[in-house]
Amino acid sequence: MGLIQFLAVILMLLLTLTLLLPMPRKVVEGKSIRRTRYILALGTSLVGIQFLLQYVWRPRDFGVTPAILLNLIFFIPAAYLFNIAILNMERQGRIKRHEWLVGIDTWIITIVTALGVSFIFDVPLLGDSEEMNWVLIFCSLLFATMQVFYFYTQYKDIRRIRRSLNDFYDYEADDMLLWMEVAVMLMAGVALPVPAIIFGPTWLIGTYSVVFFACIYYLIFSFACFVVSSDAHRIFFAENNGDEELEDNDEKAEQEVVMSPADYRRVEHAVARWIDEGGHLQSGITIQTAASDMKLPRYQLSAWLKTTEQELFSPWLTYLRVEEAKKQMKAHPEWSNDIIAEHCGFASRSYFQTVFRKNTGMTPMQFVEEYVVKDPLK
């Protein structure tokens, strides 16, 4: 157990230094990213201090209660900071007041409860007693409840961001959010078992510690990869409707727009003309550029898309391109997937094959064999 604690101190120190040291120039920097770095660094520092105290003081030699209470006193604010860091990235720094307070209140209630029970029942704060055991159970359940709150909040934000991406770019951008989804699930996964683990044998707590380190390492490493890539900027761009600064008035207009029958017909005609001219076969377009080509306000095009079966720009455009690919494969069965992908506006052959199979249930080759070779009249 001592070796695990020592290695944990070294690992947390390295992760903290990684977050605090200047990032490479190619890193996408911004106010929200810098704040996320510092919040994560503070979280890893707390975990490192906690395991340093465990290694030096060895509270389990004095009893189970001091060891568990020490873990909770440091784990609660550390987990809180990791959750706030994820929220900070999802919200671009716009975190609500009650979301800040939930973790702080959880930590304060933990300390006040432990001190209050110790004083009222006249039992040692760091001693093993039935009263303090109930305190530890209550505080660990409080910790798990805090994590459920943040998991639910983060999950809603991920769904919102995914919708923004799919209503802006011409491709499915879910992979940009994969690290966030995994990080959110891991944070919930390591917090919820705490009430059952804290009174477990040493080997179980040691195993849990290793899992906890792995989750923190994944969170920090994935965050570093995220800011080095262009995903952070693309998400920011999509969420701000293609502008470098968030335009609240346009966002409000999009939410409140109610299209009249005349406006609906005008948008429908503009969309049909754009499709006839092959606008949907351009690669790398966004809803912003498409609306500009159609000479429509972006929010009106978005409102019109909500009346379609696909509802969002990316799946709607993908549907049109897949239908065009079917038509071209019937007309030109000798064309390769590279040619079909380029003609129909897909970014690459592999992406074309992926979305074609997702939308039709078969590969392009299977489609040609089924609808062209076997029965060309289909």
Secondary structure, DSSP 4 states (H G I P E B T S, - for coil): -HHHHHHHHHHHHHHHHHHHSPPPTTS---HHHHHHHHHHHHHHHHHHHHHHHHHHH-GGGT-HHHHHHHHHHHHHHHHHHHHHHHHHHHHTT---HHHHHHHHHHHHHHHHHHHHHHHHTT--TTS--HHHHHHHHHHHHHHHHHHHHHHHHHHHHHHHHHHHHHTTBSS--GGGGHHHHHHHHHHHHHHTTHHHHTTS-HHHHHHHHHHHHHHHHHHHHHHHHHHHSSHHHHHHHHHTTT-SS--HHHHHHHHH----HHHHHHHHHHHHHHHHTTGGG-TT-BHHHHHHHHT--HHHHHHHHTTSSS-SHHHHHHHHHHHHHHHHHHH-TT--HHHHHHHHT-S-HHHHHHHHHHHHSS-HHHHHIIIIII-TT-
